């Protein structure tokens, strides 16, 4: 599953996601954060996270993220392993 979300407080959103992951039995596998340029007039920050959460709890995580941010897009991929 892939999500894109926007927020006015990225640090608070990242903290919220990590706390919720912990309570759902998941973890952050990879985290990349771009904090913006000191020379840009408009500060643009973003983060890319690879999260691992039990499949049966993924929808709950998405719901929780949606409560504290605006999810702008989402996609889901299912791999057939048979």
Secondary structure, 3 states (H helix, E strand, C coil): CEEEEECCCHHHHHHHHHHHHHHCCCEEEEEEEECCCCCCCCCCCEEEEEEECCHHHHHHHHHHHHHHCEEEEEECCCCCCC
